[in-house]
Amino acid sequence: MPTLTFPDADVFRAGGGEPALRWGLVSPGWIAGEFVRNVHAHTFQRFTAVASRSQDRAEAFAREHSLAAAYASVEELAADRAVDVVYIASPPSEHLPQALVAIAAGKHVMIEKPLTSTAAEAQTLADAARAAGVLLMEAMWSRYLPQASVTRALLADGALGDVHAVMADHGQAISPAPAHRLSQPALGGGALLDLAIYPVQFASMVLGTPTSVTAVGALAASGVDESAALVLRYGGADAAGESGAWSTLNTSMTTRLPNRAVIAGADAHLEFAPYFYNPTTLTLGSNDHGAETATWVDAEGLVGFEALSYEATALARYVGEGRGESPLHTLDETVAILATIDAARQQLEAAAGVAPWSSVGQAR
């Protein structure tokens, strides 16, 4: 029977030697407001500027969050010498052009998930950031939560044995109206990019890049994916050195799913309570019938969106270390995750006999 003990969490606590950077924000909105509020409350990072297509909106956000400058364009914000990092919170369709402006100005860049609408766009950004010598990072907050470090340590220590399967889902009863960004292909809408990216990145963290992707689901009237079930395989039993592991991942923007995750190993299993991509509890159990379980509870005290602050501290730490990307969520992995989503979306489109989503988005 495996030992049911948890390793200590490696926490991105503020004040660990990271530089205090000055941040600029592109596209003020709901998630941007949550991010700024919690970064200011729980880190030494500070937002100094905001940019929006509407000067009035930028100024209103600046007043609300006590920012020094408000701009009506990304170009103006990128030219501000008092900005070290640009955080982009616009719809996915705008991530590539806006980030290219910031990178060209020599700024480090954090982009709300997904990094871009497609893997090809993500590769373009990765290449640009590497050439410019700046850090580029997707704001995948789940990777920087204390529970993620505990999970990685358990896997590295072999506490679960060989991992055979990963199961995860993310579904919300959003049912967006036709005018909503999630309903519009040209804005990078759909459940896969907005919701499924959490279970897909989770499976990637555990098992790496899949060797095959199988997807079934449904498209909304607008052409975006509204629900999907993905089966990912990671090599086969015949392939030398490959595990033959698999993951089953579900998403929907029309109904609420359990929003749980499980890593099933040969010796033990690790369960994540809802919502698995938020700060939550872990349960570790032996695979023996009727065996006891152990529970890990996050002792840091940051709940909900307060934990967005971890990724800001992580970025600052990486900048201080001279890195160009996150070692916990590399640019190559980010591109591969989007390639998995690309493949799933293409299968849904082919089954429905509709024009590729990507061709609609690229025509913007």
Secondary structure, DSSP 8 states (H G I E B T S, - for coil): -------------TTSS----EEEEES-SHHHHHHHHHHHHHSS-EEEEEE-SSHHHHHHHHHHHT-SEEESSHHHHHT-TT-SEEEE-S-GGGHHHHHHHHHHTT-EEEEESSSSSSHHHHHHHHHHHHHHT--EEEE-GGGGSHHHHHHHHHHHTTTT-SEEEEEEEEE------TTSGGG-GGGT-SHIIIIIHHHHHHHHHHH-S-SEEEEEEEE-TTSSEEEEEEEEEES-TTSTT---EEEEEEEESSS-----EEEEESSEEEEE-SSTTSS--EEEEESSTT--EEEE---S---GGGGGHHHHHHHHHHHHTT-SSBTTB-HHHHHHHHHHHHHHHHHHHHHHT---HHHHHHT-
